[in-house]
């Protein structure tokens, strides 16, 4: 038994020794492996993959997804009431939007079917990425006119322009450049919008009168119309003018509200009446198109043709393809290889042709979109950068189905809100109805009179004239009226993109001029003890454009009076290196005349700038401090370049 026990003990020790050696060898091998180059690369790979995983977790976190894909905010709580409200709004908006879109294609100089191609894919994308529930994207009069001026009615150029401008919008949104629209003032926007309304009105008159309107400017178009006015067609003119009158009447009918007597609720008849009036106002475009197309179609089948028609519109889904990066100009007839090369515009040539329109038009589109969002936001903040991202993605995807530029429009937004739209999903219902129209109704659009579509546009743009802003601008600030009139004239005389660019540039220069010329109040002040001093108070920050102007004002005021000068810094919230150099010169100038200069109420952030000065300076934060300094005949006692006369924290 003892032997067996000893053997077992020996065996146990052997096992322990073996295990110790195994661990020792394992550690040695692990150390050798960890020092190997192969393992270093593996460690780097693991580190990089970990960092990549952390980056992806951050990018695709719930917070970021909800911010950049707002659909994750409202879709999880989407309910039956939202579905019904959005469906009704989608149908109602479509009744108003489809006729408008057909008319806007004519403004852009494109075949009518491109209006429908532009009205479904971008809406689906906006549903996912758009941040404004009241915004229904689609073609607008302004976007269509801008597209015409840049692309000259060429559908291939229009689609490529949509792709490129969408990319610029996306980049601007991702780099958070939405603040740029803050530089477009109200007067510039009012002048631009009014000019657009007149230009669109002029472009559509030719479809009502059926006369020639040739020219590159507003004035040239009217000269051409007047010269050819004797060739107008009576039937189209009567239909067009009559349609405008009907649309304006229906617009006012839509605003009628039957009211109950005092302390009474609306009766059932009054509620029904209000609903009928509202529906007539909202669907006036669709009703006019339906009635006129039905009458004209009947007359055409009877062999009687009185008015110009929209013509053939191909039914079916548009081809899905990447926009052409080079375009061959011509009528499709056979040409030689040399002529083909001469008539081909390369991608770089097209970029040069698009020019500043690639930046200005997305900016104007954003202005239109944000105007809709802010109108119905009820004071809530609007994410301008997210709207840029959503518009960029919507236009990029639109270009793959032969759609041209889209953005938010106030008319569609108003109808959506009035119809009870509750979420961005209204855009999807509009898309579905447009697709159904493409598949099953396109052939019937043939009978829509051109005069009717022109009347729809004219009746819409007549109310875009911003004449009501003239009097308020004149009363508040006459320079704003000047800038608005400048924008109006520049957009009428030249291309819209150039006109807007010129007006914005002048507006920014005016802002810079104001910052370079702050208002400076110079007051002669007497203290309770009878001491006098000169108080100089600028009304804004001191930055390099304004420094020399302020310096000259202070020096001249100091030379005019021999009494001490108090420089009130209460309204100065920012300064820079140039300011510090100018202040240094001012202090030296006052010291050379033994004239006391006191800096009053200096903010902490400005104190950091002032501490870089080589010359000592006096500052204080109370009137008692000023009185003591005025009694003191010296220039102050200094420590580390800063006066210690009752310096207190703000």
Secondary structure, 3 states (H helix, E strand, C coil): CHHHHHHHHHHHHHHHHHHHHHHHHHHHHHHHHHCCHHHHHHHHHHHHHHHHHHHHHHHCCHHHHHHHCCHHHHHHHCCHHHHHHHHHHHHHHHHHHHHHHHHHHHHCCCCCHHHHHCCCHHHHHHHHHCCCCCCCEECCHHHHHHHHHHHCCCHHHHHHHHHHHHHHHHHHHHCCCHHHHHHCCHHHHHHHHHHHHHHHHHHHHHHHHCCCCCCCCHHHHHHHHHHCHHHCCHHHHHHHHHHHHHHHHHHHHHCCCCCCCCCCCCCHHHHHHHHHHHHHHHCHHHHHHHHHHHHHHHHHHCCCCCCCECCCCCCCCCCCCCCCCCEECCCCCCCCHHHHHHCEECHHHHHHHHCCHHHHHHHHHHHHHHHHHHHCCCCCCCCHHHHHHHHHHHHHHHHCCCCCCCEECHHHHHHHHHCCCCCCCHHHHHHHHHHHHHHHCHHHHHHCEHHHHHHHHHHHHHHHCCCCHHHHHHHHCHHHHHHHHHHHHHHHHCCHHHHHHHHHHHHHHHHHHHHHCCCEEEEEEECCCCCEEEEEEECCCCCHHHHHHHHHHHHHHHHHCCCCEEEECCCCCCCCHHHHHHHHHHHHHHHHCCCCEEEECCCHHHHHHHCCCCCCEEEECCHHHHHHHHHCCCCCCEECCEECCCCCCC
